[in-house]
Amino acid sequence: MTKNEAEYSVEKVIPMIRPIVKDVFFLGQKSDPAVKQDLSAGQDLQDTLSANRDRCVGMAANMIGIRKRIIIVNIGFMDLVMYNPVLLKKDTPYETEEGCLSLEGVRKTTRYQNIEVEYLDGSWKKHRQKFSGWTAQIVLHELDHLEGVII
């Protein structure tokens, strides 16, 4: 194999950083279930979150123009992409204020200290996971996006 052949045989991954949607009509619509063909949207979310890391800790697919049930959440040591997440349990409500890349300013909302979520990963394997504190708040914010709830 020549050097040129070797260069062409390596698949180059080009990040897909998408613009942030600010259209409240689009954001106010419920998202459709994700299917395996939507896996690339999860990668686009990863790329876009990485590009906005200085001001963002989570995103929903509708924030990048894809009306599918896909979110990404920074859980401290890594970013977790969830396909078709469903909130199963929540407890210990509290009041807080949140901002959003898609909107100006902050808004008051109710969140829960502890939650349990079921979701599919990038291999389409089902998971059930508990989150608490700040991470639970991020997950709940992104789940609201999937329901068309604008915070």
C-alpha positions in Angstrom: 0.0 0.0 0.0 1.4 3.4 -0.9 1.3 6.4 1.3 -1.5 7.9 -0.7 -3.5 4.7 -0.5 -3.1 4.6 3.2 -4.3 8.2 3.6 -7.4 7.5 1.6 -8.2 4.2 3.5 -8.4 6.0 6.8 -11.9 7.2 7.5 -11.9 10.8 8.6 -14.6 11.9 11.0 -15.6 15.4 10.4 -17.5 17.0 13.3 -21.1 18.2 12.5 -21.6 21.3 14.6 -25.2 22.4 14.0 -26.7 25.8 14.6 -28.8 26.2 17.7 -32.6 26.5 16.9 -34.3 29.5 18.6 -37.7 29.2 16.9 -40.1 28.7 19.8 -42.8 27.3 17.4 -40.4 24.5 16.4 -39.2 24.0 19.9 -42.7 23.9 21.2 -43.6 20.7 19.2 -43.3 17.2 20.7 -40.5 15.1 19.3 -41.0 11.8 17.5 -39.5 8.5 18.6 -35.9 8.0 17.5 -35.1 4.9 15.3 -31.7 3.3 14.6 -31.4 5.4 11.5 -31.2 8.5 13.8 -27.9 7.4 15.4 -26.0 10.1 13.5 -28.2 12.8 15.2 -26.6 11.6 18.5 -23.2 12.2 17.1 -24.3 15.7 15.9 -25.5 16.4 19.4 -22.1 15.3 20.8 -20.3 17.6 18.3 -22.5 20.5 18.9 -22.4 20.2 22.7 -18.6 20.0 22.5 -18.5 23.2 20.5 -20.7 24.9 23.1 -19.2 23.4 26.2 -18.4 26.8 27.7 -22.1 27.6 28.0 -24.0 24.3 27.8 -24.3 21.0 29.8 -27.0 19.3 27.8 -29.0 19.4 24.6 -32.1 17.9 23.0 -32.1 17.0 19.3 -34.8 19.7 18.6 -32.3 22.3 19.7 -30.3 21.4 16.6 -33.3 21.1 14.3 -34.0 17.4 14.6 -37.4 16.6 16.1 -36.5 13.2 17.5 -36.4 11.9 21.1 -32.7 12.1 21.6 -30.8 14.0 24.3 -27.2 14.4 25.5 -26.3 15.2 29.1 -22.9 15.9 30.6 -22.8 13.6 33.7 -19.5 15.0 35.0 -16.9 12.7 33.5 -18.6 12.1 30.2 -21.4 13.0 27.9 -24.3 10.5 27.8 -26.5 10.3 24.7 -30.0 8.8 25.3 -32.3 7.7 22.6 -36.1 7.6 23.5 -35.6 8.5 27.2 -38.6 8.0 29.5 -38.9 9.4 33.0 -40.0 6.5 35.2 -39.7 8.0 38.7 -39.1 11.4 40.4 -39.0 12.6 44.0 -38.2 15.5 46.2 -39.3 18.6 44.2 -37.5 21.9 44.4 -37.8 25.3 42.7 -34.9 26.6 40.6 -34.1 28.9 37.7 -32.6 27.7 34.4 -31.3 29.1 31.2 -31.2 27.6 27.7 -29.1 28.0 24.6 -32.2 28.3 22.6 -33.7 31.1 24.7 -32.6 34.4 26.3 -32.6 34.8 30.0 -33.6 32.4 32.8 -36.9 31.1 33.9 -38.3 29.6 37.1 -39.2 25.9 37.1 -39.8 22.9 39.4 -37.2 20.1 39.2 -36.7 16.9 41.3 -33.7 15.9 43.3 -33.9 12.2 42.3 -35.1 10.6 39.0 -35.0 7.3 37.2 -34.9 7.2 33.4 -35.1 4.4 30.9 -33.4 4.9 27.5 -31.6 3.3 24.6 -27.8 3.7 24.0 -26.0 4.0 20.7 -26.1 0.2 20.4 -29.8 0.2 20.9 -29.4 -1.5 24.2 -32.0 -0.6 26.9 -30.7 1.0 30.2 -32.4 2.1 33.4 -30.4 4.7 35.3 -30.9 6.9 38.4 -29.7 10.5 38.5 -29.7 13.0 41.3 -28.9 16.6 42.0 -27.4 18.7 39.1 -27.4 15.8 36.7 -31.1 15.1 37.3 -31.9 18.7 36.7 -30.1 18.7 33.3 -31.8 15.4 32.3 -35.2 16.9 33.3 -34.6 20.1 31.3 -33.7 18.1 28.2 -36.7 15.7 28.7 -38.9 18.9 28.7 -37.5 19.8 25.3 -38.7 16.5 23.9 -42.2 17.2 25.1 -42.2 20.7 23.6 -42.0 22.3 27.0 -39.8 25.5 26.7 -38.0 26.5 29.9 
